[in-house]
C-alpha cells in the first residue's frame, strides 16, 4: 500500500499490482486447496476491493464466467430459501395440528 490519495474526506491507500497479484494468488490457494477455514477471510478481502470500485472493465470471457457463477449462486440461494419456507410451513402446520389436538372437544 504505497500510494495515498484522498477522496470524499477519506484517506485512500492504493494497492500495487504486485499486492493485488499476491491477493489473487492467496485466493486461488484457498479455493483450490479447499481451505474452508480461510474462505470467510478471503471473501472479505475480495469484497472490500469490489465494494471500493465504482466500475471495472473486464474481458468478455471474464464477464461470462461471472454471469454463470452469479446465476449459480442466485439459483442455489433461491432453492435454499424455498426449502426453508417449506420447512417453516411444515413446522407451522405441525404446531397448529398440535394446538388443535390439545383443545378440549
Secondary structure, 3 states (H helix, E strand, C coil): CCEEEEECCEEEEECCHHHHHHHHHHHHHHHHCCCHHHHHHHHHHHHHHHHHCCCCCCCHHHHHHHHHHHHHHHHHHHHHHHHHHHHHHHHHHHHHHHHHHHCCC
